[in-house]
């Protein structure tokens, strides 16, 4: 398994939390709670990387 680090930006507004990864165009998510948006972002990054690996192979 390859491990990598990336930046995540999390913003809070009256509707909950919004998160995105600046290095991964189109990789973003939202959630009502901070724990929820963190879990959603982890999944979004994993899926993003999984789709990239199909292009690389």
N, C-alpha and C positions, 0 to 999 in steps of 0.2 A: 504494500500500500504506500502510495506517495502522499506525503503531507506537505501542505502549502499554507501560506498565510496571505490574507488579503484584507483590505480595508473595508469596513462596514460603516455607513452613516445612518444614524437613527434619529428621526425627528418626531416630536410629539406635538399633536394639535388637539382640538376639541373632540375629534373623532377617534383618537387612539394613537397608534404608532405607525410610522412609515419607515422602511429601511431599504437601502440600496447599496450596491457594491460599485464604486466608481470605475474599477478596473474591468468590470464585466458588463458590457453594454446590454441593457435590457434586463438585468438581474435585479429584481426588486420585489418587495412584498409588503404586507401590512398586517396589523393585529391589534386587538383591543387592549392587551396587556403587554408589558415589556417581555416577560417570559415567552409569550406567544409569538411575538415578532422575532425574537431571537431563534426560536425553534423553526419558524417559517423560513428565516433567512438561511439557516444552516441547510435546510432541505433545498432551497432555491439554488444555493451555490453548488451543492452536490449534483443536482440535476443539470445545471449549466455546464459543469466540468464533464459530466457524463456525455452530454451532447457534443462537446468539443472533441472528446476522444474518438468519436465516430468519424470526424473530419480528418483527424490526424492519422488514423490507421488507414 
